[in-house]
């Protein structure tokens, strides 16, 4: 058998194992439309594709056919944004709503909610576990922020000089029962300790 014939048979054998070449130009794969062939990528046929969002991306035939690549990456970004938005909604719409989640007052609000609403909190037994609740109005940080700013909260106070205090120690967190005082004054407004016998 001459050399040419051997190469021809070898070529047929390789093409039968690899499958026939398919031109994907013009085909749509979810958000990607194949524009033209773009050489090879890791020994696989690659295609230049245009995404519905306008970006272009080079993708292998296999990734297009199996659906492992469905866009230029915009689907993943949209899903991440939706998850982030959902996380903000789950946390009382606070992270996306007011943009103040990094300020000290937000930490005070969050800690107040934690000790009243989260049974896993170290302080829950002394607050939520005793029936101390937070008024519905303060489920919204913006409302709590407005109350705090108009009722003596000082964002520039030194540590321990401006803390939230319930006037009636067994009462709930609400505008009528709360005030801003120093830790020293707050220590005077504690329920009596139980005597250990």
N, C-alpha and C positions, 0 to 999 in steps of 0.2 A: 504494500500500500504506500503510495507516495505521500510526501509530507503535506501537500495541500489537502489531500483527501482526509488525512488524520485530523488536521486543524478544523476542517469543515464538520466532521463527525463530533469532535470535541465541542465545537461551538453549538451544535444542535443539542448535545447532552446538557451543556451548561444552561442553555435557554429553556430546555424542558424542565430543569430543576428550579430555575428562577422564575419561570412564568413569562408570558409574553409582555413586552413593554407596552404600557398603556399611557396614551397621551391624555393628561388630565386638564389640559388647557381649556378654560371656560367653565370647568366643573365647579359646583358650589359645595362646600363642606361647612355646614352651620353658618358662621359669619365670614368664612374665607372663600374668596373666588380666585381660582388659579389663573395667573396672568401668563406665565411662561416658565419653561424649564430653567433651572438655575444650577446646573452642574450636579455634583455629587456631594453628599455630606456624610462622612463616616461610611463610605462605600455604599451609600443608598442614594437613589435618585431624589433630588431636591427640587422644589418648585417655589417660585416667587409668587406670593399670594397677596391680594388686597383685602383688607378687613373692612367690614361694613362701616367702621368708625373712621376709615380713611388711611390708616397706617398700613405699611407693607411688612411682610414677614416671610422668611424663607423656611419652608417646612418639608420634611421628607414625605414620600408617597405613603409609607407605612403609617406615619403619625396622622395624616389626613384620613386615610381609609379606616383606621381603627377608632378615630374620634378622640385620640389623646391630645390633639391640638385642634381647637375649635375657633380660635380667634387669635389676635395679635397679643393677647394678654388682658384685653379689656374686660372679658367676662370675669376673670379672676379678681381684677380691681373692683369691678362693680359688686361682686359677692362680698369682698372684704369691706367695702363701704357700707353695704347693707347690714353686715354683721355688727360693724361698729355702731351704726345707727340704732340697731336693735338693742345693743348693750346699753346705749344711752337711754333708750326707752325703758328698759328693764330697771335701770337705776333711777327711776323717777324722772326721766327726761332731763336730768340735770346737766349731764356732761355736754350735751349739744345745745342746750337752751340758753344758758346765761354766760358761759365762757369764763366763769369766775372760780372754777373748781380748784385752782391752785392757791387761793387766798386762805388765810387763817380762819376766817369766819365759816368758810365751807367745811373745813376740818371739824370745827365745833359742831356744826349742824349734822355732819355725818356721824360723829361720835355719839351725839345725842340719840340719833336714830338707831345706831348700832346697839347701844346698851338697853334700849327699850324694845327693839323689834327682833334682835338676833339671839335666840336661845344659846348659841355657841359662844357668845361674848362673855368674857370674864366677869363683867359687871352686870350681866342680865339679871342675876338673882336679886340684886339690890334695886333694880329699876323695873323692867318689864315683868320680871318674875314676881314682883309685889303688886302688879297691876298698874304701874305708872305708865301712862300713854302720852302720845304727842297729838296735839289737836290736828284736825284735817287740814286746816289752813297752812300749817307748817310742813305738810308733805311736799310742798313746792318751795325750793330754796329761795326763789326770788321773793316770795312773800316773807319768809324768815329774815332775809337780808334787809328788806324794807323796814320790818319791825325793829330789827337790831339797830340799824343806823339812826332811827328816830327815837330810840329809847336808851341811849347812853353807851352804846358799844363804841369803843375807841380802837380802831385798827392799828394805831401806833403805840398802844399801851405795852409796857414791859410785861414779860412773862409773869402770870399770876396776878396781874393788876386788873384784868377785865375778863371775868369768867361768868358763865351763865349760872344763875342760882334760882331755885324754886322757892318762893316766899313760904308757901305751905309745903313742908317737907314730904308730905304724903300726897300732895296734889300732882296734877299732870303738867307737862310742858305745854304752856299756852300763853298768849300775851298777858292775860290777867294775873298769872301766877309766876311770871319770870322777871328777873332783873339782872343787871350787870354789876357785879361786885368783885372785890379782891378775894383771893383764896383765903386770906385771914378772916374776913367777914363771913365767907361761905362756911368756914369750919365751925363758926358759932351756930349755924343753922342746920344742925344735923340731928337726926333722930337719936334718942337715947340708946346707948349701947346695952345689949343684954348682959346681965350678970351671969358669970359662969359659976355654977355651984359645985 
